[in-house]
Amino acid sequence: MSKSEQVIIIGGGLAGCEAAWQLLRRGHAVQMYEMKPQKFSPAHKIENLAELVCSNSLKSNSLDNAHGLLKEEMRRLHSLIIAAADKTVVPAGSALAVNRVLFSREVEDQLNQQKKFTLHRTEITEIPKDVLAIIATGPLTSDAMAQEISRILGSSYCETQISKTKYTEICKSNNPATSGGYYGTRDLYFYDAIAPIVEADSINMNNVFWASRYDKGTPDYLNCPLSEEEYKRFRQELLAGEKVAAKSFEDVKYFEGCLPVEVLAARGEDTLAFGPMKPVGLVDPHTGVIPYAVVQLRKENTAGTLFNMVGFQTKLTWPEQRRIFRLIPGMENAEFARYGSIHRNTYINSPSLLSPSLQLKNNKNIFFAGQITGVEGYTESAAMGLLAGLNTAFIIEGKKLQPPPVQTAIGALLRYITSTESADHFQPMNINFGLLDTLRGKKLKKRDKKILHVSQALQSLNDWKTDQYLN
Ligand SMILES: Cc1cc2nc3c(=O)[nH]c(=O)nc-3n(C[C@H](O)[C@H](O)[C@H](O)COP(=O)(O)OP(=O)(O)OC[C@H]3O[C@@H](n4cnc5c(N)ncnc54)[C@H](O)[C@@H]3O)c2cc1C
């Protein structure tokens, strides 16, 4: 490919702007297409690029936190989003909070100052052919663009080749063109239904047991057994717990297979015990009997540092999830790497569709960046913009960028969204230490583990930058 090749970026949010910056830094021309102010998503309100649609906080800036580590790595990779946040910071303890108006203006000004940057204020409804294009249209991608993405993924809305009845039924029961409801295909989703993820070393192994139902296959599930009394109390707390209110543009018609756990609890006293908490075929080796109910935890990554609470998608607030789920035996001291949620969120099944360069496997001209790749959060979205921009730049230069090491936060997040092992149950993910490769050596205290994670991450980032000639 020639040096003068232009890159099209669709969407001028956090990821699109970060991708543009990485390309411009390396001398490449960028044509960005942003639909504001011609058209606004239901959450976007201001005309500037890189709008923070909700909180003005980019979460922790502290290096004893995975969010802080990701930011520090991005600083070292010359991130525009983090530089603009550092410049427009407002006091917020250990968090990196910003003046949102100044922040967006700063990002836009920096891009506009670049000679090779051109901004078009128009909605894109067709992905241009035969050019390198980065799709960064975010969790509220316009409807026309969502249809176009669906087309290029080869999965027309409701006629996709899908293995799971779940998706077939969603397609049958909703017309995506008109419905604001719960719909999606095997490759493209419009709502998420996220179950919490627990850090493995916070589970009390004395109170749980490994087993698969009826001892079929390998015992891959950690089972948390509940007595009848524990189950009844747990259900009452689910019913009473505070829930997150739906946004005005969220009209979730829940699919039966993805009902929030509290909705199931409200259906009847034993609905959960016959649903996600059913104990059949699970004999507790501590008592020799089948418990009244169980919560099943499934490994979220190969290293086994994270466990998913199977079927526990929820709209409970985060503090309530922490309080109520800690009532589950074995989870008394559970630390949550990700909380459950259900909200409007356009994202693709990256593990099956994208290579680690964030390129579509079946069309190498097309890259995805930002929340649409299945990461969750401002910084995470910008991080995937950063990598998409760098990868595109390398391709124009006739080179190949190796993925960042999995000891780094950015590399671990990339691995999570592009590793095919999670394709079947892929759900958006925020950064957390559990994603990073396990540390060598003996068992460490939590604090020491974090310190070691950070030093290994920053060292391996520097080595990677040297290897890839990144300055
Ligand atoms: C309501 C809501 C609240 C959120 N709150 C938070 C929060 O508080 N903290 C947090 O960390 N994360 C939050 N997120 C999640 C996520 O981090 C942000 O949405 C983040 O902005 C995603 O970055 P992005 O660049 O992928 O997408 P966006 O920042 O949304 O950027 C996408 C851009 O693409 C444009 N666009 C869309 N379709 C087209 C098209 N067809 N043609 C041209 N342009 C188009 C949009 O106008 C937008 O400017 C929230 C998400 C939502 C939906």
The ligand as a Gaussian input file, in Angstrom:
#p B3LYP/6-31G(d) Opt

LIG

0 1
 C      -25.808000       6.246000      27.656000
 C      -24.392000       5.787000      27.863000
 C      -23.701000       6.199000      28.986000
 C      -22.373000       5.781000      29.183000
 N      -21.710000       6.212000      30.289000
 C      -20.431000       5.856000      30.488000
 C      -19.706000       6.352000      31.621000
 O      -20.224000       7.099000      32.429000
 N      -18.424000       5.952000      31.789000
 C      -17.805000       5.133000      30.900000
 O      -16.613000       4.817000      31.098000
 N      -18.463000       4.645000      29.812000
 C      -19.751000       4.992000      29.580000
 N      -20.435000       4.519000      28.484000
 C      -19.816000       3.517000      27.621000
 C      -18.751000       4.006000      26.595000
 O      -17.544000       4.110000      27.253000
 C      -19.019000       5.296000      25.911000
 O      -20.189000       5.155000      25.176000
 C      -17.869000       5.733000      24.960000
 O      -18.136000       7.031000      24.535000
 C      -17.638000       4.823000      23.780000
 O      -16.659000       5.371000      22.921000
 P      -16.731000       5.140000      21.348000
 O      -15.707000       6.020000      20.723000
 O      -16.687000       3.716000      21.056000
 O      -18.178000       5.667000      20.939000
 P      -18.767000       7.151000      21.021000
 O      -17.964000       7.977000      21.959000
 O      -20.216000       7.025000      21.252000
 O      -18.506000       7.720000      19.561000
 C      -19.207000       7.270000      18.443000
 C      -19.404000       8.450000      17.513000
 O      -19.891000       7.960000      16.275000
 C      -20.904000       8.825000      15.782000
 N      -21.722000       8.037000      14.853000
 C      -22.586000       7.032000      15.123000
 N      -23.098000       6.515000      13.982000
 C      -22.529000       7.229000      12.972000
 C      -22.641000       7.183000      11.545000
 N      -23.449000       6.306000      10.932000
 N      -21.923000       8.059000      10.790000
 C      -21.107000       8.970000      11.388000
 N      -20.973000       9.067000      12.727000
 C      -21.666000       8.197000      13.511000
 C      -21.611000       9.297000      17.039000
 O      -22.272000      10.522000      16.830000
 C      -20.436000       9.434000      18.034000
 O      -19.897000      10.729000      18.033000
 C      -21.748000       4.911000      28.244000
 C      -22.466000       4.498000      27.128000
 C      -23.766000       4.929000      26.927000
 C      -24.496000       4.486000      25.701000

